Amino acid sequence: MTNDANTLPQQLAIPDVLILNGDILDGSGNPAIKQDIAIKGDRIIAIGNLQDLSANHVIDAKGLMLAPGFIDVHTHDDLELLRNPKMLNKISQGVTSVIIGNCGISASPYSTNKLPPDPINLLGETDEFLFSSLQDYIDQFEQSQPYINVAALVGHTSLRAQVMSDLNKPATAQEITSMVKIFRLALVQGAKGLSSGLAYQNAQSASTTEVAALVEQLTEFNGVYSTHLRTEFDGIIDALDEAFWAAKQANINIIISHLKCAGKNNWGRADEITKHIQQNQKHQKISCDCYPYHASSSTLDLAQVTSDFDIFITWSDPHPDKAKQTLHTIAEQWQVSLLEAAQKLQPAGAVYHGMHEDDVRKFISLPYSMIGSDGLPCDPHPHPRLWGSFPRMLGRYSRDENLLSMSKAIHKMTGLSATEFSLEQRGFIRQGYYADLVLFNPDTIADVADFVNPVALSKGIEQVWVNGQLSYQSQDAEAQRPLKISGAGRFLKHSQN
């Protein structure tokens, strides 16, 4: 719906913010339209020709594009939101909402006074895991007032760690019952769904039956199941089938986390995997998320040690001096094999350059693939995706390489994501929707972070609004029109609608 200044209701006639002359990409995937937008409170109150309106703040967006705030559907920001509520690594990319609790690991419901098991330890330190219920986390989130919105998945491995003394075995019937009880409370309190990370050692022993018992709880709540597959290597087709089966039994949507062809033996399998997914999409709802890089990042997994590609060590508890070197270099220094070096470094983190660019390009082009950064904010030398994923999509893959149109790329980062995760009245620029918006320069937008210098602000993001509040502006925008920056993020509880 569009308006002009003469049709606005009298009580809405003086907006808080008026953005004029911008090219609007509304999140639907349709081409840009030059229109104006009026914001009052936390909502978009008008779209159209609003040149005759006055407002408390008027912004001339000529030459710029205005899009819905980007939605990072795959994050591990659970505790980072509380540590660093300004969330500069995300909001500087134009991200206004994140999904936490991915890959089977969530900071809630999880409370412990012991060292968290791998990979829960990726989220933070022992004394940060204080949330025995999701509501405890929500209360702390609201007290911390982060600058961006958040919606939460509950991690399967975090549930296991709450009720099992030995994670290297399948859960008993009694343990499954205990997990279900904790999980259902989180769903009642507003969790979006379940995530699993079956490739990790502390979830590998979980049976399909164990996972299915949790997934079936989602039916009543119309939740989603997001899974880091049991393997992304040679056996990926069987791993996909396991995931599809669990979701189909519960009649709920499934999202495949960071879809990839991992390992040199699997390079070039993107078409095969895509065909398999599309065949199953005839019978159930399947989507996926991807990040626009051909390297992954996680803890150092002995099962993934190989000489086929570089493995870059980002941190090591027993040998912190070995960070920022390849595993090959470290093994040569110690005069040991790659596996022996990896064993000595444990526990540690690593970036694996184990994907092929052609496969990455195919997966991020799929009409049902969303964009997620999968960054690790606790990593002392993080993967550059933590700071650059979204500008990289728009700059490199859309503008420079023309892999997909700017409007389609925006859709993958906004409207599609909001639809898949049921983020109500977000992800699109529409009258009455929440004013989560990003103003960017399509000619200059680009990621700056790289594998050598991974912490760097991207270029081209001019201003970002979250729930109608200006929450980020570039240095250039600050110089031209200094405005007050404030945090207005909200916890987005799930609705069964």
Backbone hydrogen bonds, N-H to C=O, Kabsch-Sander energy under -0.5 kcal/mol:
donor,donor_aa,acceptor,acceptor_aa,energy
3,N,47,I,-3.6
5,A,49,N,-1.2
7,T,4,D,-1.7
8,L,4,D,-0.5
8,L,5,A,-0.7
12,L,9,P,-1.7
13,A,10,Q,-1.5
16,D,39,I,-2.2
17,V,39,I,-2.0
18,L,57,H,-2.7
19,I,37,I,-2.9
20,L,18,L,-0.6
20,L,59,I,-3.0
22,G,35,Q,-0.9
23,D,64,L,-2.3
24,I,22,G,-0.8
24,I,33,I,-3.1
25,L,23,D,-0.5
25,L,66,L,-2.6
26,D,24,I,-0.7
33,I,24,I,-1.8
35,Q,22,G,-1.8
35,Q,33,I,-0.8
36,D,48,G,-2.4
37,I,19,I,-2.3
38,A,46,A,-2.4
39,I,17,V,-2.9
40,K,43,R,-2.1
43,R,40,K,-1.8
44,I,433,Y,-2.7
45,I,38,A,-2.3
45,I,43,R,-0.7
46,A,38,A,-1.2
48,G,36,D,-2.2
49,N,3,N,-1.2
50,L,48,G,-1.0
53,L,50,L,-1.6
56,N,15,P,-1.7
57,H,16,D,-1.2
59,I,18,L,-3.1
61,A,20,L,-3.5
61,A,59,I,-0.8
64,L,61,A,-2.5
65,M,440,F,-3.1
66,L,23,D,-2.3
67,A,438,V,-2.5
69,G,436,D,-2.2
70,F,94,G,-2.5
71,I,413,M,-3.1
72,D,70,F,-0.6
72,D,97,S,-2.6
73,V,71,I,-1.0
73,V,371,I,-1.3
75,T,99,I,-1.5
76,H,375,G,-0.6
81,L,77,D,-2.3
82,L,79,L,-0.7
83,R,79,L,-2.2
84,N,80,E,-3.1
87,M,84,N,-2.4
90,K,87,M,-1.3
91,I,87,M,-2.8
92,S,88,L,-1.7
93,Q,90,K,-1.8
94,G,91,I,-1.3
95,V,90,K,-2.0
96,T,70,F,-2.7
97,S,70,F,-1.5
98,V,149,N,-1.8
99,I,72,D,-2.4
100,I,98,V,-0.6
100,I,151,A,-2.5
102,N,75,T,-1.1
105,I,102,N,-1.9
110,Y,107,A,-0.6
110,Y,131,F,-3.2
112,T,129,F,-1.7
120,I,117,P,-1.4
121,N,117,P,-1.0
122,L,119,P,-2.2
123,L,120,I,-2.1
128,E,125,E,-2.0
129,F,126,T,-1.6
130,L,128,E,-1.4
131,F,107,A,-0.5
131,F,110,Y,-1.4
132,S,130,L,-0.8
137,Y,133,S,-1.3
138,I,134,L,-2.6
139,D,135,Q,-2.6
140,Q,136,D,-1.7
141,F,137,Y,-2.7
142,E,138,I,-2.6
143,Q,139,D,-1.6
144,S,140,Q,-2.2
145,Q,141,F,-1.5
147,Y,85,P,-3.2
149,N,96,T,-3.1
150,V,490,R,-2.3
151,A,98,V,-2.2
153,L,100,I,-2.2
154,V,193,G,-2.4
156,H,195,S,-2.5
157,T,104,G,-1.1
158,S,104,G,-1.5
159,L,155,G,-1.8
160,R,156,H,-2.4
161,A,157,T,-2.5
162,Q,158,S,-0.9
162,Q,159,L,-0.6
163,V,159,L,-0.9
163,V,160,R,-1.0
164,M,160,R,-2.4
176,I,172,T,-2.5
177,T,173,A,-2.1
178,S,174,Q,-1.9
179,M,175,E,-2.3
180,V,176,I,-2.7
181,K,177,T,-1.9
182,I,178,S,-1.9
183,F,179,M,-2.8
184,R,180,V,-2.8
185,L,181,K,-1.5
186,A,182,I,-1.7
187,L,183,F,-2.1
188,V,184,R,-2.4
189,Q,185,L,-1.9
190,G,187,L,-1.0
191,A,186,A,-2.2
192,K,152,A,-3.7
193,G,152,A,-0.7
194,L,224,V,-2.1
195,S,154,V,-2.5
196,S,226,S,-1.7
198,L,228,H,-1.3
199,A,228,H,-0.5
200,Y,197,G,-1.7
203,A,200,Y,-2.3
204,Q,200,Y,-1.5
205,S,201,Q,-0.6
206,A,203,A,-1.7
211,V,207,S,-2.0
212,A,208,T,-2.7
213,A,209,T,-1.9
214,L,210,E,-1.0
214,L,211,V,-0.7
215,V,211,V,-2.6
216,E,212,A,-2.5
217,Q,214,L,-1.3
218,L,215,V,-1.9
219,T,216,E,-0.9
221,F,217,Q,-0.6
222,N,218,L,-1.1
222,N,219,T,-0.8
223,G,218,L,-1.9
224,V,192,K,-1.5
225,Y,253,N,-2.1
226,S,194,L,-2.8
226,S,224,V,-0.5
227,T,255,I,-2.3
228,H,196,S,-3.2
229,L,227,T,-0.9
236,I,233,F,-1.6
239,A,235,G,-2.0
240,L,236,I,-2.6
241,D,237,I,-2.2
242,E,238,D,-2.1
243,A,239,A,-1.9
244,F,240,L,-3.0
245,W,241,D,-2.4
246,A,242,E,-1.9
247,A,243,A,-2.0
248,K,244,F,-2.6
249,Q,245,W,-2.3
250,A,246,A,-1.1
251,N,247,A,-0.8
251,N,248,K,-0.6
252,I,247,A,-2.0
253,N,223,G,-0.6
254,I,285,K,-1.8
255,I,225,Y,-2.8
256,I,287,S,-2.6
257,S,227,T,-2.5
257,S,255,I,-0.6
259,L,256,I,-0.6
259,L,289,D,-2.2
262,A,232,E,-2.2
262,A,260,K,-0.6
263,G,354,G,-2.0
266,N,263,G,-2.0
267,W,264,K,-1.2
269,R,266,N,-1.7
273,I,269,R,-2.5
274,T,270,A,-2.7
275,K,271,D,-2.5
276,H,272,E,-1.9
277,I,273,I,-2.2
278,Q,274,T,-2.7
279,Q,275,K,-2.0
280,N,276,H,-1.6
281,Q,277,I,-1.8
282,K,279,Q,-0.8
283,H,280,N,-1.8
284,Q,280,N,-1.1
286,I,284,Q,-0.6
287,S,254,I,-2.2
288,C,368,Y,-1.7
289,D,256,I,-2.3
290,C,370,M,-2.2
293,Y,291,Y,-1.8
296,S,352,Y,-2.6
298,S,350,A,-2.3
300,L,348,A,-2.9
301,D,299,T,-0.8
302,L,300,L,-0.6
304,Q,301,D,-1.7
305,V,302,L,-1.2
312,F,351,V,-2.9
313,I,311,I,-0.5
313,I,325,Q,-2.9
314,T,349,G,-1.8
315,W,349,G,-0.9
317,D,347,P,-2.5
322,K,319,H,-2.1
323,A,320,P,-1.3
324,K,313,I,-2.7
325,Q,313,I,-0.7
325,Q,322,K,-0.7
327,L,311,I,-3.1
330,I,326,T,-2.1
331,A,327,L,-2.6
332,E,328,H,-2.1
333,Q,329,T,-2.1
334,W,330,I,-2.2
335,Q,331,A,-1.0
336,V,331,A,-2.1
341,A,337,S,-2.4
342,A,338,L,-2.4
343,Q,339,L,-2.3
344,K,340,E,-2.0
345,L,341,A,-1.7
346,Q,342,A,-0.8
346,Q,343,Q,-0.6
349,G,315,W,-2.4
350,A,298,S,-2.9
351,V,312,F,-2.8
352,Y,296,S,-2.1
353,H,310,D,-2.4
353,H,351,V,-0.6
354,G,352,Y,-1.7
355,M,294,H,-1.6
359,D,356,H,-0.6
360,V,356,H,-1.9
361,R,357,E,-2.5
362,K,358,D,-1.7
363,F,359,D,-2.3
364,I,360,V,-2.5
365,S,361,R,-0.7
366,L,362,K,-0.5
366,L,363,F,-1.0
369,S,366,L,-1.6
370,M,288,C,-2.9
371,I,412,K,-1.4
372,G,290,C,-2.5
372,G,370,M,-0.5
374,D,74,H,-3.3
379,D,376,L,-1.5
386,L,383,H,-2.0
387,W,384,P,-1.2
388,G,384,P,-1.6
389,S,385,R,-1.3
392,R,388,G,-2.0
393,M,389,S,-1.7
394,L,390,F,-1.7
395,G,391,P,-3.3
396,R,392,R,-1.2
397,Y,392,R,-1.6
398,S,393,M,-1.3
399,R,394,L,-2.2
400,D,395,G,-2.5
401,E,396,R,-2.2
402,N,398,S,-0.8
403,L,397,Y,-2.9
404,L,397,Y,-0.8
409,A,405,S,-2.5
410,I,406,M,-2.4
411,H,407,S,-1.9
412,K,408,K,-1.7
413,M,409,A,-0.8
413,M,410,I,-1.1
414,T,410,I,-0.7
414,T,411,H,-0.9
416,L,411,H,-2.3
417,S,411,H,-0.6
418,A,414,T,-2.9
419,T,415,G,-2.1
420,E,416,L,-2.6
421,F,417,S,-2.0
422,S,419,T,-1.0
423,L,418,A,-2.7
424,E,422,S,-1.2
426,R,423,L,-1.3
429,I,26,D,-2.0
430,R,428,F,-1.0
432,G,44,I,-3.6
433,Y,430,R,-2.1
434,Y,425,Q,-2.1
435,A,42,D,-2.6
436,D,434,Y,-1.9
437,L,435,A,-0.7
437,L,465,W,-1.8
438,V,67,A,-2.6
439,L,463,Q,-3.0
440,F,65,M,-2.9
440,F,438,V,-0.5
441,N,460,G,-2.4
444,T,441,N,-0.7
445,I,441,N,-2.0
446,A,459,K,-1.6
449,A,456,A,-0.5
450,D,453,N,-1.7
456,A,454,P,-0.8
459,K,446,A,-2.7
462,E,439,L,-2.3
462,E,460,G,-0.8
463,Q,439,L,-1.5
464,V,472,Y,-2.5
465,W,437,L,-2.7
466,V,469,Q,-2.6
468,G,435,A,-2.4
469,Q,466,V,-1.9
471,S,464,V,-3.2
472,Y,464,V,-1.2
474,S,462,E,-2.7
478,E,474,S,-2.5
479,A,475,Q,-2.0
480,Q,476,D,-1.9
481,R,477,A,-2.9
486,S,470,L,-2.1
489,G,146,P,-2.1
492,L,150,V,-3.5
492,L,490,R,-0.6
493,K,491,F,-1.0
494,H,190,G,-1.5
